[in-house]
């Protein structure tokens, strides 16, 4: 991937690793679009980096993911990089009364959303790079965050099958 002259969508681009990616890609002369649930946090990034384009959306909701894709395809059809970065991590134990709710929430954001977004955005003619942010915890798990570790371990296997078995040229897993 070339490091400048791109139009990049970063999910969860207003905080944490996503904010670091946003900052770095702006300094490398890219056009950056970020999305997230919290409008006030997106606005803080916009104040710091006025060139950033923001979109409020909740990636845990299928309708918001579809709306994000439609908005990009109508307003930013030259988008060439999708970075699936948004993610959540909950400390939990299988015996916790809210284990299922927390696990479902993590799987929705960490697995279902990036898979769905990849399936949608692969239809953009301009898209040539997809990056899914994962974690070292995919390979060296921490017992307090079992679902998070499993959700991050999902992507190396998905990359392998998409890039080797299906030979999809538009998909590059990083």
PEZI-V274091 format. One record per helix or strand of 3 or more residues. SS is the DSSP state (hx for helix, st for strand). FROM is the first residue (numbers start at 0). TO is the last residue. If there is no record, write none. Layout:
{{SS/FROM/TO} {SS/FROM/TO}}
This chain:
{{st/6/10} {hx/15/26} {st/30/35} {hx/38/47} {st/52/55} {hx/61/74} {st/80/83} {hx/98/120} {st/128/131} {hx/135/137} {hx/142/164}}
